[in-house]
Amino acid sequence: MSVKPVVIIGAGLAGLSCARHLVRQGIEVLLLEAQDDVGGRVRTDLVDGFRLDRGFQVLQTAYPEARRQLDYAALKLRNFEPGAMIRTRGKVVKMADPWRRPQAILSTAFNEVGEFADRWRLARLRWHVTQSTLENLWAEPDSTTIDYLRTTCGFSTDMIERFLLPWFAGVFFERELSTSSRFFRFIFRMFAVGAAALPEEGMGAMSKQLANEIPGGMYRFLSRVESLDGQRVRIEGGQLVDAAAIVVAVEGPEASRLTGGKIQSPDSRSTTCFYYAASQAPIKEPLLVLNGDQTGPINNLCVPSNVAPSYAPKGQALISVSVVGAKVNESTDLEIEVRRQLRVWFGSEVDHWSTLKRYHIRHALPSQSAHFRDGGTPNPKLVGGVYHCGDYCETASIHGALLSGRHTAEALLTDLGTGRT
Ligand SMILES: Cc1cc2nc3c(=O)[nH]c(=O)nc-3n(C[C@H](O)[C@H](O)[C@H](O)COP(=O)(O)OP(=O)(O)OC[C@H]3O[C@@H](n4cnc5c(N)ncnc54)[C@H](O)[C@@H]3O)c2cc1C
């Protein structure tokens, strides 16, 4: 490259979103990525004909920034059924979404989780988050999600512990529900107005779609950046790259390390996901299964191939099991415990399931506790010529990563005198 490129460190959704905006404005970029491909936390591996997302995840189709940046039709999205199945006290209880599945209203209203009044509380919450604007929702006072559910919404303990807790523990990757209630309201609204979906070719297809617009010569894979040195970056092995500007688009803790603490390192929320292959799916529905009891390691389970048949070879089923917060060194015992619980749920057929892969993601999400956004969103510009983006700058989500990448590109374009996208 003859001109100095804008060097973007990290080719996750935030780095890709930023790169694509810059490339569209004719800016030369160079993406330095530690791994062997794009996507960061949003990648899909092909294993024995199964599509394994690196940890169970879904696209909320209502995410405003995903709608703006992704071509949904090309992704061939397949939707989960709204609602969930709750395994609790030896039974399976269906919690359908009565607004979108009115035929299920009776089973939902009179099932055994929570009080009857909790249905009205859910209706009130849904009305609240869908009537308000996103700006007004964000402007509401913040607290922990658990306080909001208990005190502001008034949900019964039973409703929280057997339904809302496992549902949102699987979203926030923490079981105390200490995550910001602002973030909760945002996510609840996304569930209420959109669908949870999987692209036909796996979640990684979203990253590939963003990457497609960036010329191949603008990437360097297996290039872990060791340190920043003014307007230069040092790649592991010692190579120095001169930059017109630098965008740090790595996970929060790594961003903190690279910038010498200019970015405060967020705590990490972790998760472990087990994938199994079976000749028959243990459930028929394209629904999320929640563990409504506070026992055993499993938080939630689903059969992605019930949602998108392309996730498994013909005649087979892919089962995904998520554990919240487990540590990697617990993994051997964890696998035994997970299988034990699956056997209680589904019987001896589980003995015929083969384990395809286990993913432990130590930094799955940055912690975003109550009041995390009281000071507003961080400035994309850190110091002269050095910018940053990532989910930790916005919301810990696909939406947040994409939005942060675009905002940083816009700030950079303004500084370069190239205008806005
Ligand atoms: C299991 C799991 C499930 C999830 N489920 C959902 C969900 O259902 N819905 C939702 O909205 N969000 C979900 N998320 C969150 C969402 O995936 C993330 O918020 C988002 O992908 C973060 O993107 P990012 O670009 O900020 O970071 P990352 O994707 O982490 O990208 C950072 C990139 O930087 C690279 N890198 C790091 N250090 C260096 C270095 N020194 N040099 C060069 N490169 C480096 C990394 O390899 C990586 O590619 C989930 C996350 C996980 C892990």
The ligand as an SDF file (V2000), in Angstrom:
LIG
                    3D

 53 58  0  0  0  0  0  0  0  0999 V2000
  -21.6390  -17.3830   23.0580 C   0  0  0  0  0  0  0  0  0  0  0  0
  -22.0900  -15.9910   22.7380 C   0  0  0  0  0  0  0  0  0  0  0  0
  -23.4450  -15.7830   22.5130 C   0  0  0  0  0  0  0  0  0  0  0  0
  -23.8890  -14.5060   22.2100 C   0  0  0  0  0  0  0  0  0  0  0  0
  -25.2200  -14.3360   21.9470 N   0  0  0  0  0  0  0  0  0  0  0  0
  -25.6440  -13.1380   21.4990 C   0  0  0  0  0  0  0  0  0  0  0  0
  -26.9880  -12.9870   21.0500 C   0  0  0  0  0  0  0  0  0  0  0  0
  -27.7690  -13.9480   21.0410 O   0  0  0  0  0  0  0  0  0  0  0  0
  -27.3860  -11.7560   20.6300 N   0  0  0  0  0  0  0  0  0  0  0  0
  -26.5370  -10.6880   20.6340 C   0  0  0  0  0  0  0  0  0  0  0  0
  -26.9470   -9.5930   20.2330 O   0  0  0  0  0  0  0  0  0  0  0  0
  -25.2520  -10.8130   21.0300 N   0  0  0  0  0  0  0  0  0  0  0  0
  -24.7980  -12.0130   21.4460 C   0  0  0  0  0  0  0  0  0  0  0  0
  -23.4880  -12.1620   21.8290 N   0  0  0  0  0  0  0  0  0  0  0  0
  -22.6380  -10.9610   21.8870 C   0  0  0  0  0  0  0  0  0  0  0  0
  -22.0740  -10.5470   20.5440 C   0  0  0  0  0  0  0  0  0  0  0  0
  -21.6350  -11.6900   19.8290 O   0  0  0  0  0  0  0  0  0  0  0  0
  -20.9110   -9.5920   20.7940 C   0  0  0  0  0  0  0  0  0  0  0  0
  -21.3980   -8.5180   21.5600 O   0  0  0  0  0  0  0  0  0  0  0  0
  -20.2840   -9.0350   19.5140 C   0  0  0  0  0  0  0  0  0  0  0  0
  -20.0590  -10.0390   18.5730 O   0  0  0  0  0  0  0  0  0  0  0  0
  -18.9760   -8.3310   19.8650 C   0  0  0  0  0  0  0  0  0  0  0  0
  -18.3290   -7.8930   18.6940 O   0  0  0  0  0  0  0  0  0  0  0  0
  -16.9850   -7.0630   18.8000 P   0  0  0  0  0  0  0  0  0  0  0  0
  -16.5520   -6.7760   17.4160 O   0  0  0  0  0  0  0  0  0  0  0  0
  -17.1710   -5.9390   19.7400 O   0  0  0  0  0  0  0  0  0  0  0  0
  -15.9240   -8.0350   19.5200 O   0  0  0  0  0  0  0  0  0  0  0  0
  -15.2930   -9.4090   19.0200 P   0  0  0  0  0  0  0  0  0  0  0  0
  -16.2630  -10.1910   18.2350 O   0  0  0  0  0  0  0  0  0  0  0  0
  -14.7270  -10.0580   20.2390 O   0  0  0  0  0  0  0  0  0  0  0  0
  -14.1170   -8.9780   18.0370 O   0  0  0  0  0  0  0  0  0  0  0  0
  -12.8300   -8.6300   18.4930 C   0  0  0  0  0  0  0  0  0  0  0  0
  -11.8120   -9.1830   17.5070 C   0  0  0  0  0  0  0  0  0  0  0  0
  -10.5240   -8.7050   17.8690 O   0  0  0  0  0  0  0  0  0  0  0  0
   -9.5910   -9.7680   17.6920 C   0  0  0  0  0  0  0  0  0  0  0  0
   -8.4360   -9.4720   18.5480 N   0  0  0  0  0  0  0  0  0  0  0  0
   -8.3680   -9.4690   19.9020 C   0  0  0  0  0  0  0  0  0  0  0  0
   -7.1600   -9.0880   20.3230 N   0  0  0  0  0  0  0  0  0  0  0  0
   -6.4450   -8.8090   19.2160 C   0  0  0  0  0  0  0  0  0  0  0  0
   -5.1110   -8.3530   18.9950 C   0  0  0  0  0  0  0  0  0  0  0  0
   -4.2840   -8.0680   20.0130 N   0  0  0  0  0  0  0  0  0  0  0  0
   -4.6800   -8.2090   17.7300 N   0  0  0  0  0  0  0  0  0  0  0  0
   -5.4880   -8.4780   16.6740 C   0  0  0  0  0  0  0  0  0  0  0  0
   -6.7680   -8.9170   16.8210 N   0  0  0  0  0  0  0  0  0  0  0  0
   -7.2410   -9.0700   18.0740 C   0  0  0  0  0  0  0  0  0  0  0  0
  -10.3640  -10.9980   18.1280 C   0  0  0  0  0  0  0  0  0  0  0  0
   -9.7680  -12.1780   17.6090 O   0  0  0  0  0  0  0  0  0  0  0  0
  -11.7340  -10.7070   17.5160 C   0  0  0  0  0  0  0  0  0  0  0  0
  -11.8380  -11.1970   16.2050 O   0  0  0  0  0  0  0  0  0  0  0  0
  -22.9960  -13.4060   22.1540 C   0  0  0  0  0  0  0  0  0  0  0  0
  -21.6380  -13.6240   22.3880 C   0  0  0  0  0  0  0  0  0  0  0  0
  -21.1970  -14.9120   22.6590 C   0  0  0  0  0  0  0  0  0  0  0  0
  -19.7330  -15.1530   22.8520 C   0  0  0  0  0  0  0  0  0  0  0  0
  1  2  1  0
  2  3  1  0
  2 52  2  0
  3  4  2  0
  4  5  1  0
  4 50  1  0
  5  6  2  0
  6  7  1  0
  6 13  1  0
  7  8  2  0
  7  9  1  0
  9 10  1  0
 10 11  2  0
 10 12  1  0
 12 13  2  0
 13 14  1  0
 14 15  1  0
 14 50  1  0
 15 16  1  0
 16 17  1  0
 16 18  1  0
 18 19  1  0
 18 20  1  0
 20 21  1  0
 20 22  1  0
 22 23  1  0
 23 24  1  0
 24 25  2  0
 24 26  1  0
 24 27  1  0
 27 28  1  0
 28 29  2  0
 28 30  1  0
 28 31  1  0
 31 32  1  0
 32 33  1  0
 33 34  1  0
 33 48  1  0
 34 35  1  0
 35 36  1  0
 35 46  1  0
 36 37  1  0
 36 45  1  0
 37 38  2  0
 38 39  1  0
 39 40  1  0
 39 45  2  0
 40 41  1  0
 40 42  2  0
 42 43  1  0
 43 44  2  0
 44 45  1  0
 46 47  1  0
 46 48  1  0
 48 49  1  0
 50 51  2  0
 51 52  1  0
 52 53  1  0
M  END
$$$$
